[in-house]
Amino acid sequence: MAKIFSGIRPSGKLHLGNYLGAIKNWLELQNDSEQAIFAVVDYHGITTPYDSTTYKQQVNDVVLDYLAAGIDPDKSLLIRQSKVPQHTELAWIFNTITPIGWLDRLPNYREKLDQVEHSSDISAKSYQNNLALLAYPVLMAADILLYKSSLVPVGDDQKQHIDLTNEIGSKFNHLFGEVFPNVKTHIVQGARIMSLQDPTKKMSKTGDDGIALSDEPDVIRAKIKKAVTDSGKEVKYDEKEKPAISNLLTIYHLLSGKEVNAIEKEYGGKSYVEFKNDLAEVVVSFLKPFQEKKKEFENNPKGIMKILEVSEEKARKLADNTLVEIKDKMGLL
């Protein structure tokens, strides 16, 4: 059985893409794993401009989203990355053996640089070209290998980071002795839900291009109504010729359980307007029980804090065991 680790940055509200591309997979994996750890990776979230006055609440919101979506603290550890200091300690150790060339070749690094450069945040200039933008994949490797995880559910765009994690782990094993397992990726359909306004880009946590898990029904209907479509009138799945409709069909399929070809037949001869109206109701219905559960958790802050404290204490013990082994092999004990 596998040891699972995954995490999401608390930068903005979680959206359907996060649920369908990550959290939905977690729910399946937590039932059949030796160890499952899901994190709010708040140290990753401070590598780009953020609001320190609201950040704690953003972290808490993601915790509530995890629990409302079905993460079970009896089966999984639910942690805040910054509450387990061994993450950054192992990241520093990995920094000592990770060549810069391994990092600046990653396309995500260039994307992050561009994201910060074009950010409208007033503090954006303070984040341009900072070391963390280059080195955050090393922290990601530490997040995963700290618990000797062997399986990580990720989207296609994160696969290169898992490859890097394995390169770092393999180099450590070669230099100091066997500690870390080979990490495999778990990629499933729906891992890349695209923007409602630009189907060439992933759904974002900001603006109107994504549907937040917490969006009210009328907000969801308005966003779906404004979602871009392709030329023509046919509701048909074709990623190359009809990327916008294909994205909407994927969302419909994953939330309703209906096969894409069945949805295509259902809307044969019907307009985009009819299709989008029905899709909006599918989304509203799907999110209703999630939103009701989240409100229940919001009303029990002491219970939520207890869940976190118990999970984080267990995580620190697991992390300590790994670091003792690492330091012993490195001559640091």
C-alpha positions in Angstrom: 0.0 0.0 0.0 1.2 3.5 -0.9 2.1 6.4 1.3 0.3 9.5 0.0 1.2 13.2 0.2 -0.4 16.2 -1.5 -1.1 19.8 -0.8 -2.7 23.0 -2.1 -1.5 26.6 -1.7 -4.0 28.8 0.3 -3.8 31.6 -2.3 -7.4 32.5 -3.1 -10.5 30.4 -2.8 -10.5 26.7 -3.8 -12.4 26.1 -7.0 -13.8 23.3 -9.1 -10.5 22.6 -10.7 -8.8 22.1 -7.3 -11.6 19.7 -6.4 -11.8 17.7 -9.6 -8.0 17.7 -10.2 -6.8 17.0 -6.7 -9.3 16.7 -3.7 -11.6 14.2 -5.5 -8.6 11.9 -6.0 -7.6 12.3 -2.4 -10.9 11.0 -1.2 -10.4 7.8 -3.2 -6.8 7.4 -2.2 -7.3 7.9 1.6 -9.4 4.8 1.7 -6.7 2.5 0.4 -3.3 3.8 1.5 -0.8 2.9 4.2 -0.4 6.6 5.1 -2.2 9.7 3.7 -1.1 13.3 4.5 -2.9 16.3 3.0 -1.4 19.7 3.6 -2.3 23.4 3.3 1.1 24.4 2.0 1.2 27.9 3.4 5.0 28.3 3.0 4.5 27.8 -0.7 1.8 30.5 -0.6 4.2 33.2 0.5 6.5 32.9 -2.4 4.3 35.2 -4.4 2.5 38.4 -3.4 -0.1 37.9 -0.7 -2.1 39.8 2.0 -0.6 39.1 5.4 -3.7 40.5 7.1 -6.0 37.9 5.6 -3.6 35.0 5.1 -4.5 33.1 8.3 -8.2 33.2 7.3 -7.3 31.9 3.8 -5.4 29.0 5.4 -8.4 28.2 7.7 -10.8 28.4 4.7 -8.7 25.7 2.9 -8.8 23.5 5.9 -12.6 23.8 6.0 -12.8 23.1 2.3 -10.7 19.9 2.8 -13.0 18.7 5.6 -16.2 19.6 3.8 -15.1 17.8 0.7 -14.6 14.6 2.6 -11.0 14.4 3.9 -11.4 12.1 6.9 -9.1 12.8 9.9 -9.6 9.2 11.1 -8.0 8.1 7.8 -5.7 10.9 6.9 -3.5 13.6 8.5 -4.6 17.1 7.8 -1.8 19.6 8.4 -0.7 23.2 7.9 2.8 23.0 6.4 4.2 25.8 8.6 3.2 23.9 11.8 5.7 21.1 10.9 9.1 22.9 10.9 10.9 19.8 9.6 9.6 20.7 6.1 11.9 23.7 5.8 14.7 21.9 7.6 14.8 19.1 5.0 14.4 21.7 2.2 17.7 23.3 3.4 19.4 19.9 3.4 18.2 19.3 -0.1 19.3 22.8 -1.2 22.9 21.7 -0.4 22.7 18.9 -3.1 20.4 20.4 -5.7 22.1 22.1 -8.7 20.6 25.4 -9.8 20.4 24.0 -13.4 17.8 21.5 -12.2 15.6 24.3 -11.1 15.8 27.1 -13.7 15.0 24.6 -16.5 11.5 24.1 -15.1 8.8 25.9 -17.1 6.9 26.6 -13.9 9.8 28.8 -12.8 9.4 31.1 -15.8 5.6 31.1 -15.4 6.0 32.2 -11.7 8.4 35.0 -12.7 5.9 36.2 -15.3 3.0 35.9 -12.8 4.8 38.1 -10.3 6.0 40.6 -12.9 2.5 41.2 -14.2 0.8 41.0 -10.8 -1.3 44.0 -9.8 -0.4 43.6 -6.2 1.3 46.7 -4.8 4.1 44.6 -3.3 4.8 42.7 -6.5 8.2 44.3 -7.1 9.4 43.0 -3.7 8.8 39.4 -4.9 10.5 39.7 -8.4 13.5 37.3 -8.8 13.4 36.2 -5.2 15.2 32.9 -4.3 12.0 31.2 -3.2 10.6 31.4 -6.8 13.5 29.3 -7.9 13.8 27.0 -4.9 10.2 26.2 -4.1 10.4 22.9 -6.0 13.1 21.9 -3.5 10.6 22.6 -0.6 8.0 20.6 -2.6 10.5 17.7 -2.7 11.0 18.0 1.0 7.2 18.0 1.6 6.9 14.7 -0.1 10.0 12.9 0.9 9.9 14.0 4.6 7.2 11.3 5.1 8.8 8.8 2.6 5.7 9.2 0.4 5.6 6.9 -2.6 2.5 8.3 -4.5 1.5 11.9 -5.2 -1.8 12.8 -6.9 -1.0 15.7 -9.2 -2.0 17.4 -12.4 0.0 17.0 -15.6 1.7 20.4 -15.1 3.2 19.2 -11.8 4.8 16.0 -13.2 8.1 17.6 -13.7 8.2 18.6 -10.1 7.8 14.9 -9.1 10.6 14.0 -11.5 12.8 16.6 -9.8 11.7 15.1 -6.4 13.0 11.7 -7.5 16.2 13.2 -8.8 16.9 14.9 -5.5 16.0 11.8 -3.5 18.1 9.6 -5.8 21.1 11.9 -5.4 20.8 11.9 -1.6 20.6 8.1 -1.7 23.7 7.9 -3.9 25.7 10.3 -1.7 24.8 9.2 1.8 22.9 5.9 1.6 19.4 4.6 0.9 16.6 6.6 2.6 14.0 7.8 0.1 11.7 5.7 -2.1 10.9 6.4 -5.8 7.8 8.6 -6.0 5.1 7.8 -8.5 2.5 10.2 -9.8 -1.2 9.6 -9.7 -2.8 11.5 -12.6 -6.5 11.1 -13.5 -9.0 12.5 -15.9 -10.1 16.0 -15.0 -6.7 17.0 -13.6 -6.7 20.1 -15.8 -9.9 22.0 -15.5 -9.5 25.1 -17.6 -10.5 28.8 -17.2 -14.1 29.7 -18.1 -12.7 32.8 -19.9 -9.6 31.4 -21.5 -9.7 27.6 -22.1 -5.9 27.7 -22.9 -5.2 28.4 -19.2 -5.9 26.5 -16.0 -8.8 27.5 -13.9 -7.6 30.2 -11.4 -8.5 31.0 -7.8 -9.0 34.6 -8.6 -11.4 36.5 -10.9 -14.4 35.2 -12.8 -12.5 32.5 -14.7 -13.1 29.9 -12.0 -16.0 28.6 -9.9 -15.1 28.7 -6.2 -16.4 25.9 -4.1 -18.1 28.5 -1.9 -19.8 30.5 -4.7 -23.5 31.2 -4.2 -25.9 29.7 -6.8 -26.6 33.0 -8.5 -22.8 33.7 -8.8 -22.3 30.2 -10.3 -25.1 30.8 -12.8 -23.7 34.2 -13.8 -20.2 32.7 -14.3 -21.4 29.8 -16.4 -23.5 32.2 -18.5 -20.5 34.4 -19.2 -18.2 31.5 -19.9 -16.7 31.7 -23.4 -17.8 29.3 -26.1 -16.4 28.3 -29.5 -17.6 29.1 -33.0 -20.5 27.1 -34.3 -23.4 25.8 -32.3 -22.7 22.1 -31.8 -22.2 20.8 -28.2 -19.3 18.5 -29.1 -16.1 17.4 -27.4 -13.1 18.4 -29.5 -10.1 19.8 -27.5 -8.4 21.2 -30.5 -11.3 22.8 -32.4 -13.7 23.5 -29.5 -11.6 23.9 -26.3 -14.1 26.0 -24.5 -17.1 23.7 -25.0 -14.8 20.7 -24.3 -13.9 22.2 -21.0 -17.6 22.7 -20.1 -18.4 19.2 -21.2 -15.6 17.8 -18.9 -17.0 19.7 -15.9 -20.6 18.4 -16.7 -19.3 14.9 -17.1 -17.3 14.8 -13.9 -20.0 16.4 -11.7 -23.0 14.6 -13.1 -21.4 11.2 -13.8 -22.9 11.1 -17.3 -20.6 10.1 -20.1 -19.5 12.8 -22.5 -21.0 11.1 -25.6 -24.3 10.8 -23.7 -24.2 14.6 -22.9 -23.4 15.3 -26.6 -26.5 13.3 -27.7 -28.7 15.0 -25.1 -27.8 18.4 -26.4 -27.8 17.5 -30.1 -29.7 20.3 -31.9 -29.9 22.4 -28.7 -28.1 25.7 -28.2 -25.1 26.7 -26.1 -27.5 28.7 -24.0 -29.6 25.6 -23.1 -26.4 23.6 -22.4 -24.9 26.3 -20.2 -28.2 26.8 -18.2 -28.3 23.1 -17.4 -24.6 22.9 -16.6 -25.1 25.8 -14.1 -27.8 23.8 -12.3 -25.5 20.7 -12.3 -22.8 22.7 -10.6 -25.2 24.3 -8.1 -26.6 20.9 -7.1 -23.2 19.3 -6.8 -21.8 22.1 -4.5 -24.9 22.3 -2.3 -24.0 19.5 0.1 -20.4 20.6 0.2 -21.4 24.1 1.2 -23.8 22.9 3.9 -21.1 20.7 5.4 -18.6 23.7 5.4 -21.1 25.8 7.3 -21.3 23.0 9.9 -17.5 23.0 10.3 -17.4 26.8 10.5 -19.6 26.6 13.5 -17.1 24.3 15.3 -13.8 26.1 15.4 -12.6 24.3 18.5 -13.2 20.9 16.9 -11.3 22.0 13.8 -8.3 23.1 15.8 -8.3 19.8 17.7 -8.2 17.9 14.4 -5.3 20.0 13.2 -3.3 19.7 16.4 -3.7 16.0 16.6 -2.7 15.6 12.9 0.3 18.0 13.2 1.7 16.2 16.2 1.6 12.9 14.4 3.2 14.5 11.4 6.0 16.0 13.5 6.8 12.5 14.9 6.9 10.9 11.5 9.1 13.8 10.2 11.4 13.5 13.2 12.0 9.8 12.5 13.0 10.6 8.9 15.3 13.5 9.9 17.1 11.4 12.5 17.8 8.8 9.8 18.9 11.5 7.3 21.2 13.3 9.8 22.8 10.1 10.9 23.7 9.2 7.4 25.1 12.7 6.8 27.2 12.8 9.9 25.1 15.4 11.6 24.3 13.4 14.7 
